[in-house]
Amino acid sequence: MKYFFLSDGWTVGRVWEFGGLWNIHTRRRQPEIERLNLGIVEQGEKLWLYQVEDAVLMLEVKPNAEMSNSGTTIGKVVLKRLISAQQAIEHLATAEAILNQVGEL
């Protein structure tokens, strides 16, 4: 599995695999992307930990419609590199605070 942190109010757009964009028709399914019950606070921003399957190479992330309309973001798209489990643990260990989805902070 691979991991990434994503800010509150942002969502996953397109997904890339080895051969290019994820093809739902070829694979006959969506890529496995799951938000875990862990997150961190960095510079006052909540970042949630997500897990993706190994076949995923890169993700496009963007503010969700609500965030885009609120004027709090510029609306730019960011391509996220994925990290290993070890790197995710290192980020959790050095975070200002650790969140959990059930009882935040």
MODELLER restraints for C-alpha pairs under 7 A, 6 or more apart:
rsr = mdl.restraints
at = mdl.atoms
rsr.add(forms.Gaussian(group=physical.xy_distance, feature=features.Distance(at['CA:1:A'], at['CA:51:A']), mean=6.61, stdev=0.5))
rsr.add(forms.Gaussian(group=physical.xy_distance, feature=features.Distance(at['CA:1:A'], at['CA:52:A']), mean=5.87, stdev=0.5))
rsr.add(forms.Gaussian(group=physical.xy_distance, feature=features.Distance(at['CA:1:A'], at['CA:53:A']), mean=5.00, stdev=0.5))
rsr.add(forms.Gaussian(group=physical.xy_distance, feature=features.Distance(at['CA:1:A'], at['CA:54:A']), mean=5.09, stdev=0.5))
rsr.add(forms.Gaussian(group=physical.xy_distance, feature=features.Distance(at['CA:2:A'], at['CA:51:A']), mean=5.76, stdev=0.5))
rsr.add(forms.Gaussian(group=physical.xy_distance, feature=features.Distance(at['CA:2:A'], at['CA:52:A']), mean=5.27, stdev=0.5))
rsr.add(forms.Gaussian(group=physical.xy_distance, feature=features.Distance(at['CA:2:A'], at['CA:53:A']), mean=6.21, stdev=0.5))
rsr.add(forms.Gaussian(group=physical.xy_distance, feature=features.Distance(at['CA:2:A'], at['CA:54:A']), mean=6.00, stdev=0.5))
rsr.add(forms.Gaussian(group=physical.xy_distance, feature=features.Distance(at['CA:2:A'], at['CA:82:A']), mean=6.02, stdev=0.5))
rsr.add(forms.Gaussian(group=physical.xy_distance, feature=features.Distance(at['CA:2:A'], at['CA:83:A']), mean=5.74, stdev=0.5))
rsr.add(forms.Gaussian(group=physical.xy_distance, feature=features.Distance(at['CA:2:A'], at['CA:84:A']), mean=5.26, stdev=0.5))
rsr.add(forms.Gaussian(group=physical.xy_distance, feature=features.Distance(at['CA:2:A'], at['CA:85:A']), mean=6.56, stdev=0.5))
rsr.add(forms.Gaussian(group=physical.xy_distance, feature=features.Distance(at['CA:3:A'], at['CA:49:A']), mean=6.91, stdev=0.5))
rsr.add(forms.Gaussian(group=physical.xy_distance, feature=features.Distance(at['CA:3:A'], at['CA:50:A']), mean=5.51, stdev=0.5))
rsr.add(forms.Gaussian(group=physical.xy_distance, feature=features.Distance(at['CA:3:A'], at['CA:51:A']), mean=4.55, stdev=0.5))
rsr.add(forms.Gaussian(group=physical.xy_distance, feature=features.Distance(at['CA:3:A'], at['CA:52:A']), mean=6.02, stdev=0.5))
rsr.add(forms.Gaussian(group=physical.xy_distance, feature=features.Distance(at['CA:3:A'], at['CA:82:A']), mean=5.53, stdev=0.5))
rsr.add(forms.Gaussian(group=physical.xy_distance, feature=features.Distance(at['CA:3:A'], at['CA:83:A']), mean=5.12, stdev=0.5))
rsr.add(forms.Gaussian(group=physical.xy_distance, feature=features.Distance(at['CA:3:A'], at['CA:84:A']), mean=6.04, stdev=0.5))
rsr.add(forms.Gaussian(group=physical.xy_distance, feature=features.Distance(at['CA:3:A'], at['CA:85:A']), mean=6.60, stdev=0.5))
rsr.add(forms.Gaussian(group=physical.xy_distance, feature=features.Distance(at['CA:3:A'], at['CA:88:A']), mean=6.74, stdev=0.5))
rsr.add(forms.Gaussian(group=physical.xy_distance, feature=features.Distance(at['CA:4:A'], at['CA:49:A']), mean=5.84, stdev=0.5))
rsr.add(forms.Gaussian(group=physical.xy_distance, feature=features.Distance(at['CA:4:A'], at['CA:50:A']), mean=5.37, stdev=0.5))
rsr.add(forms.Gaussian(group=physical.xy_distance, feature=features.Distance(at['CA:4:A'], at['CA:51:A']), mean=6.76, stdev=0.5))
rsr.add(forms.Gaussian(group=physical.xy_distance, feature=features.Distance(at['CA:4:A'], at['CA:82:A']), mean=5.38, stdev=0.5))
rsr.add(forms.Gaussian(group=physical.xy_distance, feature=features.Distance(at['CA:4:A'], at['CA:83:A']), mean=5.98, stdev=0.5))
rsr.add(forms.Gaussian(group=physical.xy_distance, feature=features.Distance(at['CA:5:A'], at['CA:47:A']), mean=5.51, stdev=0.5))
rsr.add(forms.Gaussian(group=physical.xy_distance, feature=features.Distance(at['CA:5:A'], at['CA:48:A']), mean=5.25, stdev=0.5))
rsr.add(forms.Gaussian(group=physical.xy_distance, feature=features.Distance(at['CA:5:A'], at['CA:49:A']), mean=4.55, stdev=0.5))
rsr.add(forms.Gaussian(group=physical.xy_distance, feature=features.Distance(at['CA:5:A'], at['CA:50:A']), mean=6.05, stdev=0.5))
rsr.add(forms.Gaussian(group=physical.xy_distance, feature=features.Distance(at['CA:6:A'], at['CA:47:A']), mean=5.05, stdev=0.5))
rsr.add(forms.Gaussian(group=physical.xy_distance, feature=features.Distance(at['CA:6:A'], at['CA:48:A']), mean=5.25, stdev=0.5))
rsr.add(forms.Gaussian(group=physical.xy_distance, feature=features.Distance(at['CA:6:A'], at['CA:49:A']), mean=6.59, stdev=0.5))
rsr.add(forms.Gaussian(group=physical.xy_distance, feature=features.Distance(at['CA:7:A'], at['CA:45:A']), mean=7.00, stdev=0.5))
rsr.add(forms.Gaussian(group=physical.xy_distance, feature=features.Distance(at['CA:7:A'], at['CA:46:A']), mean=5.70, stdev=0.5))
rsr.add(forms.Gaussian(group=physical.xy_distance, feature=features.Distance(at['CA:7:A'], at['CA:47:A']), mean=4.27, stdev=0.5))
rsr.add(forms.Gaussian(group=physical.xy_distance, feature=features.Distance(at['CA:7:A'], at['CA:48:A']), mean=6.22, stdev=0.5))
rsr.add(forms.Gaussian(group=physical.xy_distance, feature=features.Distance(at['CA:8:A'], at['CA:46:A']), mean=5.94, stdev=0.5))
rsr.add(forms.Gaussian(group=physical.xy_distance, feature=features.Distance(at['CA:8:A'], at['CA:47:A']), mean=6.25, stdev=0.5))
rsr.add(forms.Gaussian(group=physical.xy_distance, feature=features.Distance(at['CA:9:A'], at['CA:63:A']), mean=5.85, stdev=0.5))
rsr.add(forms.Gaussian(group=physical.xy_distance, feature=features.Distance(at['CA:9:A'], at['CA:64:A']), mean=5.79, stdev=0.5))
rsr.add(forms.Gaussian(group=physical.xy_distance, feature=features.Distance(at['CA:9:A'], at['CA:67:A']), mean=5.93, stdev=0.5))
rsr.add(forms.Gaussian(group=physical.xy_distance, feature=features.Distance(at['CA:10:A'], at['CA:61:A']), mean=6.57, stdev=0.5))
rsr.add(forms.Gaussian(group=physical.xy_distance, feature=features.Distance(at['CA:10:A'], at['CA:62:A']), mean=5.39, stdev=0.5))
rsr.add(forms.Gaussian(group=physical.xy_distance, feature=features.Distance(at['CA:10:A'], at['CA:63:A']), mean=4.10, stdev=0.5))
rsr.add(forms.Gaussian(group=physical.xy_distance, feature=features.Distance(at['CA:10:A'], at['CA:64:A']), mean=5.20, stdev=0.5))
rsr.add(forms.Gaussian(group=physical.xy_distance, feature=features.Distance(at['CA:11:A'], at['CA:61:A']), mean=5.54, stdev=0.5))
rsr.add(forms.Gaussian(group=physical.xy_distance, feature=features.Distance(at['CA:11:A'], at['CA:62:A']), mean=5.57, stdev=0.5))
rsr.add(forms.Gaussian(group=physical.xy_distance, feature=features.Distance(at['CA:11:A'], at['CA:63:A']), mean=5.98, stdev=0.5))
rsr.add(forms.Gaussian(group=physical.xy_distance, feature=features.Distance(at['CA:11:A'], at['CA:64:A']), mean=5.61, stdev=0.5))
rsr.add(forms.Gaussian(group=physical.xy_distance, feature=features.Distance(at['CA:12:A'], at['CA:59:A']), mean=6.76, stdev=0.5))
rsr.add(forms.Gaussian(group=physical.xy_distance, feature=features.Distance(at['CA:12:A'], at['CA:60:A']), mean=5.91, stdev=0.5))
rsr.add(forms.Gaussian(group=physical.xy_distance, feature=features.Distance(at['CA:12:A'], at['CA:61:A']), mean=4.50, stdev=0.5))
rsr.add(forms.Gaussian(group=physical.xy_distance, feature=features.Distance(at['CA:12:A'], at['CA:62:A']), mean=6.55, stdev=0.5))
rsr.add(forms.Gaussian(group=physical.xy_distance, feature=features.Distance(at['CA:13:A'], at['CA:59:A']), mean=6.99, stdev=0.5))
rsr.add(forms.Gaussian(group=physical.xy_distance, feature=features.Distance(at['CA:13:A'], at['CA:60:A']), mean=5.02, stdev=0.5))
rsr.add(forms.Gaussian(group=physical.xy_distance, feature=features.Distance(at['CA:13:A'], at['CA:61:A']), mean=5.38, stdev=0.5))
rsr.add(forms.Gaussian(group=physical.xy_distance, feature=features.Distance(at['CA:13:A'], at['CA:62:A']), mean=6.73, stdev=0.5))
rsr.add(forms.Gaussian(group=physical.xy_distance, feature=features.Distance(at['CA:14:A'], at['CA:59:A']), mean=6.09, stdev=0.5))
rsr.add(forms.Gaussian(group=physical.xy_distance, feature=features.Distance(at['CA:14:A'], at['CA:60:A']), mean=5.19, stdev=0.5))
rsr.add(forms.Gaussian(group=physical.xy_distance, feature=features.Distance(at['CA:15:A'], at['CA:21:A']), mean=5.86, stdev=0.5))
rsr.add(forms.Gaussian(group=physical.xy_distance, feature=features.Distance(at['CA:15:A'], at['CA:22:A']), mean=5.44, stdev=0.5))
rsr.add(forms.Gaussian(group=physical.xy_distance, feature=features.Distance(at['CA:15:A'], at['CA:56:A']), mean=6.93, stdev=0.5))
rsr.add(forms.Gaussian(group=physical.xy_distance, feature=features.Distance(at['CA:15:A'], at['CA:58:A']), mean=6.14, stdev=0.5))
rsr.add(forms.Gaussian(group=physical.xy_distance, feature=features.Distance(at['CA:15:A'], at['CA:59:A']), mean=4.73, stdev=0.5))
rsr.add(forms.Gaussian(group=physical.xy_distance, feature=features.Distance(at['CA:15:A'], at['CA:60:A']), mean=6.34, stdev=0.5))
rsr.add(forms.Gaussian(group=physical.xy_distance, feature=features.Distance(at['CA:16:A'], at['CA:22:A']), mean=5.14, stdev=0.5))
rsr.add(forms.Gaussian(group=physical.xy_distance, feature=features.Distance(at['CA:16:A'], at['CA:56:A']), mean=5.94, stdev=0.5))
rsr.add(forms.Gaussian(group=physical.xy_distance, feature=features.Distance(at['CA:16:A'], at['CA:57:A']), mean=5.57, stdev=0.5))
rsr.add(forms.Gaussian(group=physical.xy_distance, feature=features.Distance(at['CA:16:A'], at['CA:58:A']), mean=5.19, stdev=0.5))
rsr.add(forms.Gaussian(group=physical.xy_distance, feature=features.Distance(at['CA:16:A'], at['CA:59:A']), mean=6.26, stdev=0.5))
rsr.add(forms.Gaussian(group=physical.xy_distance, feature=features.Distance(at['CA:17:A'], at['CA:55:A']), mean=5.79, stdev=0.5))
rsr.add(forms.Gaussian(group=physical.xy_distance, feature=features.Distance(at['CA:17:A'], at['CA:56:A']), mean=4.76, stdev=0.5))
rsr.add(forms.Gaussian(group=physical.xy_distance, feature=features.Distance(at['CA:17:A'], at['CA:57:A']), mean=5.05, stdev=0.5))
rsr.add(forms.Gaussian(group=physical.xy_distance, feature=features.Distance(at['CA:18:A'], at['CA:57:A']), mean=6.58, stdev=0.5))
rsr.add(forms.Gaussian(group=physical.xy_distance, feature=features.Distance(at['CA:24:A'], at['CA:30:A']), mean=5.83, stdev=0.5))
rsr.add(forms.Gaussian(group=physical.xy_distance, feature=features.Distance(at['CA:32:A'], at['CA:52:A']), mean=5.56, stdev=0.5))
rsr.add(forms.Gaussian(group=physical.xy_distance, feature=features.Distance(at['CA:32:A'], at['CA:53:A']), mean=5.63, stdev=0.5))
rsr.add(forms.Gaussian(group=physical.xy_distance, feature=features.Distance(at['CA:33:A'], at['CA:50:A']), mean=6.85, stdev=0.5))
rsr.add(forms.Gaussian(group=physical.xy_distance, feature=features.Distance(at['CA:33:A'], at['CA:51:A']), mean=5.76, stdev=0.5))
rsr.add(forms.Gaussian(group=physical.xy_distance, feature=features.Distance(at['CA:33:A'], at['CA:52:A']), mean=4.53, stdev=0.5))
rsr.add(forms.Gaussian(group=physical.xy_distance, feature=features.Distance(at['CA:33:A'], at['CA:53:A']), mean=6.98, stdev=0.5))
rsr.add(forms.Gaussian(group=physical.xy_distance, feature=features.Distance(at['CA:34:A'], at['CA:50:A']), mean=5.48, stdev=0.5))
rsr.add(forms.Gaussian(group=physical.xy_distance, feature=features.Distance(at['CA:34:A'], at['CA:51:A']), mean=5.21, stdev=0.5))
rsr.add(forms.Gaussian(group=physical.xy_distance, feature=features.Distance(at['CA:34:A'], at['CA:52:A']), mean=6.47, stdev=0.5))
rsr.add(forms.Gaussian(group=physical.xy_distance, feature=features.Distance(at['CA:35:A'], at['CA:49:A']), mean=6.10, stdev=0.5))
rsr.add(forms.Gaussian(group=physical.xy_distance, feature=features.Distance(at['CA:35:A'], at['CA:50:A']), mean=4.29, stdev=0.5))
rsr.add(forms.Gaussian(group=physical.xy_distance, feature=features.Distance(at['CA:35:A'], at['CA:51:A']), mean=6.38, stdev=0.5))
rsr.add(forms.Gaussian(group=physical.xy_distance, feature=features.Distance(at['CA:36:A'], at['CA:49:A']), mean=5.63, stdev=0.5))
rsr.add(forms.Gaussian(group=physical.xy_distance, feature=features.Distance(at['CA:36:A'], at['CA:50:A']), mean=5.50, stdev=0.5))
rsr.add(forms.Gaussian(group=physical.xy_distance, feature=features.Distance(at['CA:36:A'], at['CA:51:A']), mean=6.90, stdev=0.5))
rsr.add(forms.Gaussian(group=physical.xy_distance, feature=features.Distance(at['CA:37:A'], at['CA:100:A']), mean=5.21, stdev=0.5))
rsr.add(forms.Gaussian(group=physical.xy_distance, feature=features.Distance(at['CA:37:A'], at['CA:101:A']), mean=4.74, stdev=0.5))
rsr.add(forms.Gaussian(group=physical.xy_distance, feature=features.Distance(at['CA:38:A'], at['CA:48:A']), mean=6.16, stdev=0.5))
rsr.add(forms.Gaussian(group=physical.xy_distance, feature=features.Distance(at['CA:38:A'], at['CA:49:A']), mean=5.69, stdev=0.5))
rsr.add(forms.Gaussian(group=physical.xy_distance, feature=features.Distance(at['CA:38:A'], at['CA:99:A']), mean=5.61, stdev=0.5))
rsr.add(forms.Gaussian(group=physical.xy_distance, feature=features.Distance(at['CA:38:A'], at['CA:100:A']), mean=4.67, stdev=0.5))
rsr.add(forms.Gaussian(group=physical.xy_distance, feature=features.Distance(at['CA:38:A'], at['CA:101:A']), mean=6.33, stdev=0.5))
rsr.add(forms.Gaussian(group=physical.xy_distance, feature=features.Distance(at['CA:39:A'], at['CA:46:A']), mean=6.94, stdev=0.5))
rsr.add(forms.Gaussian(group=physical.xy_distance, feature=features.Distance(at['CA:39:A'], at['CA:47:A']), mean=5.41, stdev=0.5))
rsr.add(forms.Gaussian(group=physical.xy_distance, feature=features.Distance(at['CA:39:A'], at['CA:48:A']), mean=4.04, stdev=0.5))
rsr.add(forms.Gaussian(group=physical.xy_distance, feature=features.Distance(at['CA:39:A'], at['CA:49:A']), mean=5.22, stdev=0.5))
rsr.add(forms.Gaussian(group=physical.xy_distance, feature=features.Distance(at['CA:39:A'], at['CA:98:A']), mean=5.75, stdev=0.5))
rsr.add(forms.Gaussian(group=physical.xy_distance, feature=features.Distance(at['CA:39:A'], at['CA:99:A']), mean=4.65, stdev=0.5))
rsr.add(forms.Gaussian(group=physical.xy_distance, feature=features.Distance(at['CA:39:A'], at['CA:100:A']), mean=6.12, stdev=0.5))
rsr.add(forms.Gaussian(group=physical.xy_distance, feature=features.Distance(at['CA:40:A'], at['CA:46:A']), mean=5.90, stdev=0.5))
rsr.add(forms.Gaussian(group=physical.xy_distance, feature=features.Distance(at['CA:40:A'], at['CA:47:A']), mean=5.29, stdev=0.5))
rsr.add(forms.Gaussian(group=physical.xy_distance, feature=features.Distance(at['CA:40:A'], at['CA:48:A']), mean=6.47, stdev=0.5))
rsr.add(forms.Gaussian(group=physical.xy_distance, feature=features.Distance(at['CA:40:A'], at['CA:92:A']), mean=6.53, stdev=0.5))
rsr.add(forms.Gaussian(group=physical.xy_distance, feature=features.Distance(at['CA:40:A'], at['CA:95:A']), mean=5.94, stdev=0.5))
rsr.add(forms.Gaussian(group=physical.xy_distance, feature=features.Distance(at['CA:40:A'], at['CA:97:A']), mean=5.60, stdev=0.5))
rsr.add(forms.Gaussian(group=physical.xy_distance, feature=features.Distance(at['CA:40:A'], at['CA:98:A']), mean=4.46, stdev=0.5))
rsr.add(forms.Gaussian(group=physical.xy_distance, feature=features.Distance(at['CA:40:A'], at['CA:99:A']), mean=5.39, stdev=0.5))
rsr.add(forms.Gaussian(group=physical.xy_distance, feature=features.Distance(at['CA:41:A'], at['CA:47:A']), mean=6.13, stdev=0.5))
rsr.add(forms.Gaussian(group=physical.xy_distance, feature=features.Distance(at['CA:41:A'], at['CA:95:A']), mean=6.33, stdev=0.5))
rsr.add(forms.Gaussian(group=physical.xy_distance, feature=features.Distance(at['CA:41:A'], at['CA:96:A']), mean=5.68, stdev=0.5))
rsr.add(forms.Gaussian(group=physical.xy_distance, feature=features.Distance(at['CA:41:A'], at['CA:97:A']), mean=5.20, stdev=0.5))
rsr.add(forms.Gaussian(group=physical.xy_distance, feature=features.Distance(at['CA:41:A'], at['CA:98:A']), mean=6.43, stdev=0.5))
rsr.add(forms.Gaussian(group=physical.xy_distance, feature=features.Distance(at['CA:42:A'], at['CA:95:A']), mean=6.29, stdev=0.5))
rsr.add(forms.Gaussian(group=physical.xy_distance, feature=features.Distance(at['CA:42:A'], at['CA:96:A']), mean=5.94, stdev=0.5))
rsr.add(forms.Gaussian(group=physical.xy_distance, feature=features.Distance(at['CA:58:A'], at['CA:79:A']), mean=6.82, stdev=0.5))
rsr.add(forms.Gaussian(group=physical.xy_distance, feature=features.Distance(at['CA:58:A'], at['CA:80:A']), mean=5.93, stdev=0.5))
rsr.add(forms.Gaussian(group=physical.xy_distance, feature=features.Distance(at['CA:58:A'], at['CA:81:A']), mean=5.54, stdev=0.5))
rsr.add(forms.Gaussian(group=physical.xy_distance, feature=features.Distance(at['CA:58:A'], at['CA:82:A']), mean=6.52, stdev=0.5))
rsr.add(forms.Gaussian(group=physical.xy_distance, feature=features.Distance(at['CA:59:A'], at['CA:79:A']), mean=5.55, stdev=0.5))
rsr.add(forms.Gaussian(group=physical.xy_distance, feature=features.Distance(at['CA:59:A'], at['CA:80:A']), mean=5.25, stdev=0.5))
rsr.add(forms.Gaussian(group=physical.xy_distance, feature=features.Distance(at['CA:60:A'], at['CA:77:A']), mean=6.63, stdev=0.5))
rsr.add(forms.Gaussian(group=physical.xy_distance, feature=features.Distance(at['CA:60:A'], at['CA:78:A']), mean=5.79, stdev=0.5))
rsr.add(forms.Gaussian(group=physical.xy_distance, feature=features.Distance(at['CA:60:A'], at['CA:79:A']), mean=4.45, stdev=0.5))
rsr.add(forms.Gaussian(group=physical.xy_distance, feature=features.Distance(at['CA:60:A'], at['CA:80:A']), mean=6.24, stdev=0.5))
rsr.add(forms.Gaussian(group=physical.xy_distance, feature=features.Distance(at['CA:61:A'], at['CA:77:A']), mean=5.78, stdev=0.5))
rsr.add(forms.Gaussian(group=physical.xy_distance, feature=features.Distance(at['CA:61:A'], at['CA:78:A']), mean=5.35, stdev=0.5))
rsr.add(forms.Gaussian(group=physical.xy_distance, feature=features.Distance(at['CA:61:A'], at['CA:79:A']), mean=6.14, stdev=0.5))
rsr.add(forms.Gaussian(group=physical.xy_distance, feature=features.Distance(at['CA:61:A'], at['CA:80:A']), mean=6.99, stdev=0.5))
rsr.add(forms.Gaussian(group=physical.xy_distance, feature=features.Distance(at['CA:62:A'], at['CA:75:A']), mean=6.86, stdev=0.5))
rsr.add(forms.Gaussian(group=physical.xy_distance, feature=features.Distance(at['CA:62:A'], at['CA:76:A']), mean=6.49, stdev=0.5))
rsr.add(forms.Gaussian(group=physical.xy_distance, feature=features.Distance(at['CA:62:A'], at['CA:77:A']), mean=4.76, stdev=0.5))
rsr.add(forms.Gaussian(group=physical.xy_distance, feature=features.Distance(at['CA:62:A'], at['CA:78:A']), mean=6.44, stdev=0.5))
rsr.add(forms.Gaussian(group=physical.xy_distance, feature=features.Distance(at['CA:63:A'], at['CA:75:A']), mean=6.18, stdev=0.5))
rsr.add(forms.Gaussian(group=physical.xy_distance, feature=features.Distance(at['CA:67:A'], at['CA:73:A']), mean=6.65, stdev=0.5))
rsr.add(forms.Gaussian(group=physical.xy_distance, feature=features.Distance(at['CA:68:A'], at['CA:75:A']), mean=5.78, stdev=0.5))
rsr.add(forms.Gaussian(group=physical.xy_distance, feature=features.Distance(at['CA:92:A'], at['CA:98:A']), mean=6.79, stdev=0.5))
rsr.add(forms.Gaussian(group=physical.xy_distance, feature=features.Distance(at['CA:98:A'], at['CA:105:A']), mean=6.28, stdev=0.5))
rsr.add(forms.Gaussian(group=physical.xy_distance, feature=features.Distance(at['CA:99:A'], at['CA:105:A']), mean=4.75, stdev=0.5))
